[in-house]
Amino acid sequence: MSQSDILKLLMDYFPTAVHTGHCLVFISEEWRVELKEHKNPSFGQNSKNIPVIRIKVFKKALNGEFVPGHYEDFQIASVGELALQIERYIQNALGQNMREKA
């Protein structure tokens, strides 16, 4: 599964996300969340072509810039289960549901 394939499939689960060409982005007044396929040739080689999706969470600072915070890598074969676990992670990191509030 190519990078654009997995991101396009995840867009079906997260309709408020914006596809930038290289990642999916959720954005609100206080948060920015990026979903991107992690590209490290030595990372996850034993995983038989299951893509690694890195979630990065940014919080808006007082100066208006988004500052990096939490990040986590997900490697789950089922796209539905991957989307569910990503959504749970985002909800826990932000304390809100980005799928509905972005």
N, C-alpha and C positions, 0 to 999 in steps of 0.2 A: 504494500500500500504506500503510495507516494505521499509526500508532505501535503500537497494540495488536496489529495483525496481525504486524508484523515481530518484536516481542518474543515473541508466542505461538509463532511459527515457530522462533525461536531456543531457546525452552524445550524443544522436541523434541530439539535437539542438546545441550542442557545440562540434563539432568534433575535435577541437584542444586541448580539455581538457584531462587530464590524470586522470584515476581512480586509486586511491591509495589503495582502499579497504575500506576506511572509509570516503573519500571525493573526490570531483573532484577538480583538480588544473589546473589553467592557469598560465603559467610562461613566463616572458620575461626578458630582461636584467635589466629592472628597476622595474618591478612589479611582485607580486605573488597574485593570487586571489584564495580563497578556497570557495567551495560550500559544505556545510555539513548539514545533518539533525540535527536540534537542539533537544537535548534530555533533557527536564526538565519536570518531571511528572506534575507539577502544571501549566506549561505554555501551554496555548491553549487547555485546556481540553474541552471547550465548542465548539470545532471546528469539531466534528464528524469525527475524523481520517484523517483530512487534514494535511499532514506533514508540519512542519515548516523548511524551508531551511534558514540557516544563511550564509550570504555572508561576508567574511572577506577579506579586501584589505590590502596588505603589500607593502611598498615602500622600495627599496634598499637604505640603508644609505651609507655614504662615506666609512665606514669600510667593506662594502660588505654584511652586515647582512640585512635581511628583517625585517623592523620595522612595527608593526601593526598600522593601521590607521583606516579607515572607516569600519563599519560593519552594517549590516541591516538584519532583519528577514523578510522573505516572507512566506505568507500562502495563497496560491491561489489554488483552486481545479483543474482548467484546466491546464494541463501541458504546453500546448502551450502558454497560457497567462502568466503562471509562467516564462517560458523561456524568453518571450518578456520583461517582467518587469525586470528580472535579467539582461538581456542584456542592457537595458536602464540604469539601475543603474551602471553597470560596465563602460559603455561608459561615463557617467557623472562623475564618481569618477576618472577615469583615463584620460579622454579626448581622448580616442581611442577605437577602436573596438577590444576586445581581441579575439573574434571568428576568426577574420582574421589575426591578427598580432602576436598571441602567437607563 
